[in-house]
Amino acid sequence: MLEEYRIEGRRAAEIAASVERGVGEGELRPGAHLPPLRELAVTLGVNPNTVAAAYRILRERGVIETAGRRGSRVRARPASTPREEIRVEAPPGVRDLAQGNPDPALLPPLAPVLAEAAARADRSPVLYGGPPVTEELARAARAAFDREGVPPGPLAVTSGALDAVERVLAAHLRPGDPVAVEDPGWSSLLDLIPALGLRPVPVAVDEDGPLPGPTGDALRAGARALVVTARAQNPTGACVSPARAEELRAVLAAHADVLVVEDDHGGAIVDLPLHPLSGHTRHWALARSTAKAYGPDLRLAVLTGDPVTVDRVQGRLRLGPGWVSHLIQSTVAALWREGAVDTAEVARSYGARRSALIAALAARGVRACGRSGVNVWVPVPDETGAVARLLHSGWAVAPGARFRIEAPPGVRLTVSTLAPGDIEPLADAIAAAVRPPRARRQD
């Protein structure tokens, strides 16, 4: 059953650690079955309750799953096997559309604003005991949230969107709690959920965001939290529309105890308005990050939410990093000043690339979606074959398995670096990869 790997330990924690070590080292592959409780207890010479406790620890950490009489097995994608490993490396001469990066040419120059922030720090150094959020950043963020209809709430600053989501979930949930997530959805989030010991509950999405029916089903089935991407959803480019927001608010009205977490990482690269779900349940949070607009190394997200949630996040930050660098906060605040960055032009540029590719694919009978952001999602009948054929044609794309739980196969293409002359050759390659020529019949 376990081939040559031998589980060891006398205590529950030791047994669980032995299994995790086997998974991390690749000795226990995803899908590998674990011995029945009593069988492993006899092998190790321990009480069956000890093995049961070890398996419970592993389930809560997202390492294994149990399917009744079929026993326990290593999760198909355990927390220690990140989805980022499901990737295609672009060899020399192949265009890389798989990484999800912004276009470097559309990133703002940072030297002037960094120099301004450094000069301010020289004049007034930040010392222990200072406020965790700079006044300038708080003022700019709050003004934007007010314009967009985000409910009033205190502010916190974290090191990016995923850090914000992790801290909010940890503030309210316990290991084993189910969390409703978009499917397909952000691969890092789908890794994070089991890493926190939580259980992902997939919710289908279309171009307008999570579907109300599956969302309601997930909440009625006991999901304690719902994580939604407001705009530029990864990988589909979905954006929550006004009508969809109303439908989802109606669903949430019957689940006031559900924690709602909104990720608005695409705010500065999207020309579609925000339609927030925040404020319609007792506990909520909305995070706006800067990586896609200003570069992945400028890691900052402004978080707002209900007072209890933000207070818990701030309290945990005080026990760890304390605060996000005021140099970074001042830099972002400067970029948020009116007219500092032409966000409309950035959004138009990405939109033109997405629209051109989607239209070219439609002309070839290939369906694709990408309403906002930097990605286009193409459903395919054979994901592995499509990725391989595109690679052979000179294009590296992201396998949909990185982003899916139960959703049908697909591939994600990042349009950031596409030039107008790339569209037609790429569309031809995708059409050929999605519908490869049938083998000739033998006479």
Wavefront OBJ file of the C-alpha trace (Angstrom):
o trace
v 0.000 0.000 0.000
v 2.824 2.400 0.863
v 5.421 0.511 -1.180
v 8.760 1.146 0.535
v 7.903 4.110 2.753
v 7.677 3.265 6.433
v 5.562 5.383 8.776
v 7.184 5.809 12.176
v 6.360 7.226 15.604
v 4.895 6.382 18.974
v 2.856 9.506 19.584
v 0.189 11.076 17.375
v 2.364 14.100 16.593
v 5.297 11.866 15.637
v 3.167 9.697 13.359
v 1.651 12.758 11.670
v 5.114 14.280 11.214
v 6.365 11.031 9.644
v 3.553 11.100 7.072
v 4.117 14.786 6.318
v 7.821 14.110 5.880
v 7.027 11.354 3.395
v 4.736 13.663 1.433
v 7.235 16.524 1.452
v 10.083 14.307 0.268
v 7.981 12.744 -2.487
v 8.003 9.276 -0.927
v 4.214 9.425 -0.467
v 2.691 10.589 -3.723
v -0.656 12.392 -4.028
v -3.418 9.775 -3.945
v -1.362 7.200 -2.011
v -3.511 5.213 0.425
v -2.584 5.059 4.097
v -2.957 1.879 6.168
v -6.211 1.340 8.085
v -6.109 2.609 11.666
v -5.877 -0.741 13.372
v -3.364 -2.149 10.902
v -0.977 0.790 11.415
v -1.534 0.638 15.193
v -0.424 -3.019 15.223
v 2.605 -2.231 13.040
v 3.702 0.614 15.312
v 2.689 -1.098 18.548
v 0.448 1.765 19.674
v -3.193 2.228 20.631
v -5.555 2.686 17.642
v -6.706 5.960 19.243
v -3.177 7.291 18.802
v -3.267 6.587 15.066
v -6.767 8.090 14.866
v -5.452 11.266 16.485
v -2.533 11.377 14.020
v -4.872 11.011 11.055
v -7.087 13.743 12.487
v -4.071 16.101 12.675
v -3.206 15.288 9.055
v -6.783 15.916 7.899
v -6.908 19.283 9.670
v -3.631 20.297 8.048
v -4.946 19.341 4.618
v -2.387 16.588 4.079
v -4.784 13.648 3.806
v -8.462 13.053 3.166
v -10.734 10.294 4.390
v -13.440 8.707 2.242
v -15.377 6.432 4.600
v -14.795 2.741 3.966
v -12.325 3.553 1.218
v -9.907 4.697 3.903
v -7.480 7.607 4.069
v -5.150 8.785 1.362
v -2.765 11.629 0.621
v -4.687 14.541 -0.858
v -4.455 14.871 -4.622
v -2.804 18.258 -4.055
v -1.632 18.342 -0.437
v -0.516 21.554 1.229
v 3.116 20.506 0.909
v 2.789 20.071 -2.886
v 2.140 23.647 -4.113
v 0.146 24.130 -7.292
v 2.926 26.369 -8.549
v 4.799 23.137 -9.252
v 2.154 22.314 -11.873
v 3.776 24.515 -14.463
v 5.466 24.610 -17.830
v 9.002 25.918 -18.104
v 9.509 27.915 -21.294
v 12.672 26.697 -23.064
v 14.775 29.137 -25.138
v 12.862 30.451 -28.124
v 9.421 29.831 -26.588
v 7.193 32.778 -25.598
v 6.228 32.557 -21.929
v 2.536 33.355 -21.350
v 2.323 31.237 -18.198
v 3.753 33.317 -15.372
v 0.974 35.844 -14.773
v 3.310 38.848 -14.571
v 2.343 42.414 -15.502
v 3.906 44.145 -18.500
v 7.142 45.792 -17.280
v 6.554 48.605 -19.793
v 3.302 49.521 -17.993
v 4.812 49.665 -14.498
v 5.376 53.187 -13.171
v 8.913 54.475 -12.533
v 9.671 53.953 -8.860
v 12.896 55.931 -8.470
v 11.250 59.359 -7.917
v 8.648 58.156 -5.400
v 11.137 55.951 -3.559
v 13.540 58.897 -3.319
v 10.724 61.067 -1.978
v 9.842 58.427 0.629
v 13.483 58.062 1.648
v 13.883 61.824 2.022
v 10.830 61.918 4.259
v 12.262 59.078 6.359
v 15.521 61.042 6.703
v 13.627 64.040 8.023
v 11.400 61.994 10.356
v 12.670 58.444 10.994
v 10.063 55.822 11.880
v 10.620 54.466 15.395
v 9.027 51.789 17.538
v 5.641 52.788 18.879
v 4.564 54.676 15.773
v 1.256 54.127 13.969
v 1.123 50.958 11.819
v -0.523 52.814 8.896
v 0.750 56.114 7.575
v -1.710 58.989 7.600
v -1.224 59.680 3.885
v -1.891 56.080 2.822
v -4.878 55.763 5.152
v -6.388 58.979 3.799
v -5.947 57.926 0.156
v -7.280 54.397 0.745
v -10.284 55.552 2.753
v -11.227 58.156 0.137
v -11.135 55.526 -2.611
v -13.158 53.018 -0.559
v -15.770 55.692 0.197
v -16.140 56.562 -3.503
v -16.646 52.891 -4.366
v -19.270 52.133 -1.741
v -17.090 50.053 0.579
v -18.583 50.289 4.090
v -16.724 52.351 6.707
v -14.186 50.385 8.694
v -10.732 50.599 10.241
v -7.633 49.988 8.120
v -4.649 47.669 8.317
v -1.701 47.163 5.947
v -0.332 43.706 5.060
v 2.363 42.335 2.784
v 0.170 41.692 -0.220
v -3.237 40.180 -0.922
v -2.458 36.600 0.092
v -1.033 37.783 3.414
v -4.234 39.736 4.012
v -6.480 36.784 3.172
v -4.447 34.433 5.359
v -4.592 36.758 8.364
v -8.342 37.323 8.003
v -9.106 33.605 7.716
v -6.844 32.802 10.678
v -8.598 35.491 12.728
v -11.939 33.684 12.560
v -11.603 30.049 11.458
v -10.312 26.854 13.002
v -8.677 23.830 11.365
v -11.275 21.735 9.589
v -13.605 24.642 8.782
v -14.874 24.692 5.176
v -14.186 27.752 3.003
v -16.061 28.526 -0.217
v -13.580 29.389 -2.995
v -13.865 30.158 -6.687
v -13.345 27.228 -9.051
v -11.334 27.799 -11.149
v -9.523 30.185 -8.838
v -6.205 31.617 -7.692
v -3.726 28.753 -7.269
v -1.971 30.360 -4.281
v -5.264 30.639 -2.429
v -6.115 27.024 -3.245
v -2.749 26.091 -1.692
v -3.255 28.343 1.312
v -6.616 26.887 2.361
v -5.360 23.346 3.129
v -2.077 24.754 4.470
v -4.151 26.478 7.165
v -5.928 23.201 7.884
v -9.112 24.459 6.236
v -11.232 22.631 3.686
v -11.903 24.225 0.273
v -15.463 24.071 -1.062
v -15.488 24.833 -4.807
v -17.916 27.417 -6.210
v -18.301 27.679 -9.975
v -17.690 31.057 -11.644
v -18.523 32.731 -14.926
v -17.408 36.085 -16.318
v -19.562 37.937 -13.755
v -18.082 36.182 -10.716
v -19.237 33.348 -8.443
v -22.547 31.807 -9.488
v -25.306 32.498 -6.931
v -26.687 28.943 -6.947
v -23.412 27.147 -6.140
v -22.525 29.915 -3.667
v -25.767 29.352 -1.798
v -25.228 25.594 -1.892
v -21.758 25.986 -0.360
v -23.012 28.240 2.426
v -25.977 25.992 3.216
v -23.570 23.056 3.363
v -21.706 24.799 6.175
v -18.964 26.942 4.594
v -17.751 29.331 7.291
v -16.189 31.802 4.857
v -16.492 32.944 1.235
v -13.476 34.325 -0.657
v -14.332 36.356 -3.781
v -12.122 38.108 -6.321
v -13.754 41.445 -7.023
v -12.069 42.124 -10.383
v -9.386 40.620 -12.649
v -10.101 37.145 -11.303
v -7.247 34.720 -11.745
v -7.412 32.737 -14.025
v -10.685 33.631 -15.785
v -10.624 37.431 -15.774
v -14.070 37.517 -14.153
v -15.357 40.755 -12.626
v -18.322 40.895 -10.256
v -21.045 42.746 -12.171
v -23.769 44.930 -10.611
v -26.448 42.284 -11.189
v -24.248 39.482 -9.832
v -23.381 41.561 -6.768
v -27.097 42.003 -6.023
v -27.700 38.259 -6.398
v -24.783 37.395 -4.118
v -25.879 39.950 -1.518
v -29.284 38.281 -1.474
v -27.600 34.920 -0.878
v -25.480 36.373 1.930
v -28.522 37.926 3.591
v -29.503 34.430 4.764
v -25.997 33.722 6.123
v -25.084 36.633 8.372
v -22.452 34.606 10.231
v -20.390 33.842 7.114
v -17.037 35.625 6.846
v -16.781 37.405 3.466
v -13.290 38.152 2.146
v -12.912 40.202 -1.044
v -9.651 40.380 -2.987
v -9.358 43.502 -5.159
v -5.822 42.954 -6.425
v -6.749 44.235 -9.883
v -8.199 47.604 -8.928
v -5.539 49.726 -10.602
v -5.391 47.750 -13.864
v -9.135 47.409 -14.499
v -11.533 49.983 -15.942
v -14.634 48.272 -14.531
v -16.113 49.588 -11.265
v -16.037 47.762 -7.949
v -19.331 46.301 -6.701
v -18.497 45.233 -3.146
v -20.165 42.453 -1.194
v -18.586 43.691 2.030
v -20.770 44.807 4.900
v -23.614 42.370 4.246
v -22.490 39.889 6.901
v -21.315 40.335 10.474
v -17.646 39.845 9.629
v -16.069 40.987 6.367
v -12.831 42.230 4.862
v -11.682 43.747 1.574
v -8.011 43.839 0.544
v -6.609 46.061 -2.198
v -3.084 45.141 -3.242
v -0.536 46.776 -5.524
v 1.558 43.988 -7.092
v -0.190 43.823 -10.477
v -0.228 47.600 -10.924
v 3.187 48.576 -9.550
v 5.215 45.345 -9.674
v 5.305 42.155 -7.589
v 8.185 43.442 -5.442
v 6.130 46.357 -4.119
v 4.281 44.059 -1.742
v 1.497 45.903 0.023
v -2.239 45.533 0.528
v -4.575 47.881 2.336
v -7.187 45.949 4.292
v -10.461 47.252 5.604
v -13.209 45.352 7.369
v -15.423 45.190 10.401
v -13.761 46.396 13.643
v -13.411 42.923 15.178
v -11.715 41.462 12.103
v -9.289 44.338 11.564
v -8.460 44.502 15.281
v -7.571 40.800 15.273
v -5.405 41.228 12.182
v -3.642 44.242 13.691
v -3.079 42.382 16.939
v -1.472 39.457 15.160
v 0.669 41.797 13.072
v 1.969 43.393 16.271
v 3.150 39.971 17.433
v 4.960 39.316 14.140
v 6.335 41.866 11.693
v 4.778 44.772 13.617
v 4.033 46.842 10.536
v 4.687 47.056 6.819
v 7.570 49.433 6.052
v 6.526 53.085 6.013
v 8.901 53.536 3.072
v 6.711 51.190 1.043
v 3.527 52.791 2.365
v 4.753 56.272 1.415
v 5.728 55.030 -2.039
v 2.278 53.566 -2.667
v 0.557 56.674 -1.306
v 2.554 58.779 -3.764
v 1.519 56.497 -6.634
v -2.107 56.802 -5.547
v -2.080 60.576 -5.780
v -4.361 61.889 -8.504
v -2.555 61.907 -11.830
v 0.588 60.123 -10.595
v -0.192 57.018 -12.673
v -2.480 56.837 -15.714
v -4.421 53.775 -14.538
v -7.021 54.246 -17.269
v -4.362 53.874 -19.958
v -2.964 50.761 -18.260
v -6.439 49.236 -18.115
v -7.106 50.119 -21.761
v -3.848 48.542 -22.855
v -4.509 45.244 -21.101
v -8.128 45.333 -22.266
v -7.108 45.781 -25.897
v -4.821 42.741 -25.741
v -7.460 40.555 -24.104
v -10.204 41.648 -26.464
v -8.061 41.138 -29.552
v -7.111 37.607 -28.541
v -10.656 36.630 -27.548
v -12.044 38.000 -30.828
v -9.400 36.192 -32.872
v -10.206 32.940 -31.081
v -13.943 33.440 -31.604
v -13.299 33.873 -35.349
v -11.689 30.419 -35.247
v -14.570 28.878 -33.298
v -12.689 28.753 -29.981
v -14.460 30.005 -26.858
v -12.425 32.049 -24.371
v -13.118 34.449 -21.527
v -11.277 37.343 -19.953
v -13.449 40.262 -18.900
v -10.766 42.083 -16.909
v -7.141 41.925 -15.830
v -4.192 40.310 -17.595
v -5.414 36.741 -18.181
v -7.516 34.853 -20.713
v -8.998 31.440 -19.888
v -9.548 28.929 -22.689
v -11.577 25.764 -21.959
v -9.996 22.716 -23.612
v -11.058 19.079 -23.903
v -7.545 17.740 -23.256
v -5.494 19.991 -21.012
v -2.227 18.059 -21.131
v -2.356 17.698 -24.900
v -3.212 21.357 -25.472
v -0.331 22.532 -23.275
v 2.112 20.206 -25.032
v 0.955 21.212 -28.536
v 1.197 24.915 -27.705
v 4.679 24.431 -26.299
v 5.664 22.685 -29.523
v 4.254 25.685 -31.437
v 6.390 28.099 -29.433
v 3.980 29.220 -26.703
v 4.155 28.292 -23.004
v 0.800 28.540 -21.191
v -0.303 27.706 -17.659
v -2.034 24.320 -17.196
v -5.533 24.722 -15.822
v -4.885 22.035 -13.191
v -3.096 24.711 -11.171
v -6.373 26.567 -10.749
v -9.072 23.878 -10.665
v -10.787 21.709 -8.072
v -13.853 20.387 -9.893
v -13.997 22.794 -12.858
v -13.523 21.416 -16.398
v -10.063 21.551 -18.029
v -8.631 24.743 -19.456
v -5.464 26.733 -19.977
v -4.567 30.231 -18.812
v -2.745 32.721 -21.027
v -1.300 35.962 -19.666
v -1.628 38.686 -22.304
v 0.734 41.205 -20.653
v 3.550 40.975 -23.179
v 1.517 40.381 -26.348
v 2.052 42.787 -29.245
v -0.545 43.298 -32.006
v 1.474 41.086 -34.341
v 1.309 38.202 -31.880
v -2.470 37.861 -31.828
v -3.138 36.033 -35.093
v -0.255 33.508 -34.825
v -1.180 32.786 -31.205
v -4.867 32.322 -32.064
v -3.892 29.917 -34.864
v -1.735 27.911 -32.446
v -4.475 27.772 -29.810
v -7.090 26.674 -32.351
v -4.783 23.916 -33.578
v -4.002 22.839 -30.005
v -7.638 22.744 -28.948
v -8.785 20.908 -32.072
v -5.838 18.811 -33.276
v -6.295 17.135 -36.670
v -7.758 13.651 -36.451
v -5.496 10.760 -37.333
v -6.065 9.458 -40.818
v -7.991 6.227 -41.026
v -6.019 3.234 -42.177
v -7.412 1.667 -45.371
l 1 2 3 4 5 6 7 8 9 10 11 12 13 14 15 16 17 18 19 20 21 22 23 24 25 26 27 28 29 30 31 32 33 34 35 36 37 38 39 40 41 42 43 44 45 46 47 48 49 50 51 52 53 54 55 56 57 58 59 60 61 62 63 64 65 66 67 68 69 70 71 72 73 74 75 76 77 78 79 80 81 82 83 84 85 86 87 88 89 90 91 92 93 94 95 96 97 98 99 100 101 102 103 104 105 106 107 108 109 110 111 112 113 114 115 116 117 118 119 120 121 122 123 124 125 126 127 128 129 130 131 132 133 134 135 136 137 138 139 140 141 142 143 144 145 146 147 148 149 150 151 152 153 154 155 156 157 158 159 160 161 162 163 164 165 166 167 168 169 170 171 172 173 174 175 176 177 178 179 180 181 182 183 184 185 186 187 188 189 190 191 192 193 194 195 196 197 198 199 200 201 202 203 204 205 206 207 208 209 210 211 212 213 214 215 216 217 218 219 220 221 222 223 224 225 226 227 228 229 230 231 232 233 234 235 236 237 238 239 240 241 242 243 244 245 246 247 248 249 250 251 252 253 254 255 256 257 258 259 260 261 262 263 264 265 266 267 268 269 270 271 272 273 274 275 276 277 278 279 280 281 282 283 284 285 286 287 288 289 290 291 292 293 294 295 296 297 298 299 300 301 302 303 304 305 306 307 308 309 310 311 312 313 314 315 316 317 318 319 320 321 322 323 324 325 326 327 328 329 330 331 332 333 334 335 336 337 338 339 340 341 342 343 344 345 346 347 348 349 350 351 352 353 354 355 356 357 358 359 360 361 362 363 364 365 366 367 368 369 370 371 372 373 374 375 376 377 378 379 380 381 382 383 384 385 386 387 388 389 390 391 392 393 394 395 396 397 398 399 400 401 402 403 404 405 406 407 408 409 410 411 412 413 414 415 416 417 418 419 420 421 422 423 424 425 426 427 428 429 430 431 432 433 434 435 436 437 438 439 440 441 442 443
